[in-house]
Amino acid sequence: MGIWRYDGTASSDEQGARKKPVQPVGVDMGELRGTHVPVLLERCLELLAPALGRGRRTVHVDATLGLAGHAEAVLQAHPETILVGLDRDTEALAHARVRLARFAGRVHLEHAVYDELPEVLDRLGFPSVDGVLFDLGVSSLQLDAPDRGFAYAQDAPLDMRMDQTRGVTAEEVVNSYPHPDLARVLRVYGEEKFAGRIASAIIRERERGRITSSARLAELVRESIPAPARRTGGHPAKRTFQALRIEVNRELAALETALPAALDRLSVGGRLVVLSYHSLEDRLTKQALAERVRSTGPIDLPVELPGSEPTFRLLSRGAELPGEVEVAANPRAASVRLRAAERIDPQAAQRGRTDRERYRRRGKAMHQPGTGSATGSGSDPRRMPGDTTDEEGEGT
Ligand SMILES: C[S@@+](CC[C@H](N)C(=O)[O-])C[C@H]1O[C@@H](n2cnc3c(N)ncnc32)[C@H](O)[C@@H]1O
């Protein structure tokens, strides 16, 4: 699958359009709110509503709190919901704390990487939760900050850590990785065609002196790719910056651990929504969900073996895309892919299945052989009318 989204740094037009300085923490969030538009907000709220609005106290995890746009809307829509908000970026948490101050009694904000979710929930005493949202990638705050090094269009120290309290910086990656590792990072995470050439240019440059600034790196990348390629596909450095950001923050490894952990904690009827901006994130999401929505029993058995039933059902048909209106209003939404699923009660699902099996058999008995089944749901007895399979859901 190709990488269809570059979100680490926006196109030069987008970057040019975003000039507003980040507000210092503790001042009015008004301006930040105005510049920050939560992606697919209405759809996320719609998907989460049945899980969170159940006439009892519910718990929602925002695993990527950011500027708390989604979180604020969830708290507003569900007065009985408690929010557990995670972010690895202390600056984002500080902004979110201001924004969510009026909900303070039902908000827990945690400085954590999202693969630490089980430990956070144990510490807070929530064995299960009802909603989980992952809105992956970087926030406007991080992209727009002039000193964090995420954007190729602004000169800054090569940092790119979402959590500036720990971990290696992009400067360390660029100045220490051997050629094969650098090239792999650029090729896999950035889908950079000229990964080898760029890695060679970086190695040559660092022999002359340490590469410390985002502007120098961006220029180096531009110089190392063929002239015709510089004129197509946006800024030549965008893929390199994206790749370095993913490597520096170990984004995919954390996601691979976090998704199953989040699914494990959902109550029956609980829902997970994931917004991905990169094909590798979306692929990990798709795989994590596929494992839960399929039976693990033998395909040719007419009934499920206990413990082999699917434990989730998909709520999205494949990956959902944003509408044109949203993309026009918020270019950062352009490459989002949404997937969602709900935990089901395997026993109840099995009972429903058995009822429908009976119905199907009755339907078959009423038809002559060769005229098709009453339900049209195919030859797999475990597939129900209206079931969405991963294969059917593919297509983006
Ligand atoms: C796209 S923003 C979220 C925006 C948020 N939904 C809103 O409405 O403001 C992504 C946030 O997730 C955080 N983040 C990314 N990877 C993370 C991880 N592995 N663990 C915790 N937070 C992470 C980033 O620091 C960033 O603040």
The ligand as an ORCA input file, in Angstrom:
! r2SCAN-3c Opt
* xyz 0 1
  C      -3.629     15.251     16.110
  S      -3.264     15.664     17.751
  C      -4.769     15.395     18.596
  C      -5.726     16.550     18.474
  C      -6.934     16.391     19.367
  N      -7.800     15.329     18.933
  C      -7.698     17.687     19.448
  O      -8.905     17.704     19.114
  O      -7.125     18.677     19.851
  C      -2.319     14.324     18.282
  C      -1.807     14.443     19.700
  O      -1.421     13.134     20.088
  C      -0.227     13.189     20.796
  N       0.430     11.901     20.600
  C       0.947     11.410     19.462
  N       1.465     10.195     19.677
  C       1.243      9.904     20.976
  C       1.531      8.776     21.787
  N       2.174      7.710     21.294
  N       1.144      8.803     23.070
  C       0.496      9.894     23.584
  N       0.206     10.992     22.864
  C       0.577     10.985     21.575
  C       0.533     14.342     20.214
  O       1.464     14.843     21.155
  C      -0.578     15.308     19.876
  O      -0.766     16.237     20.898
*
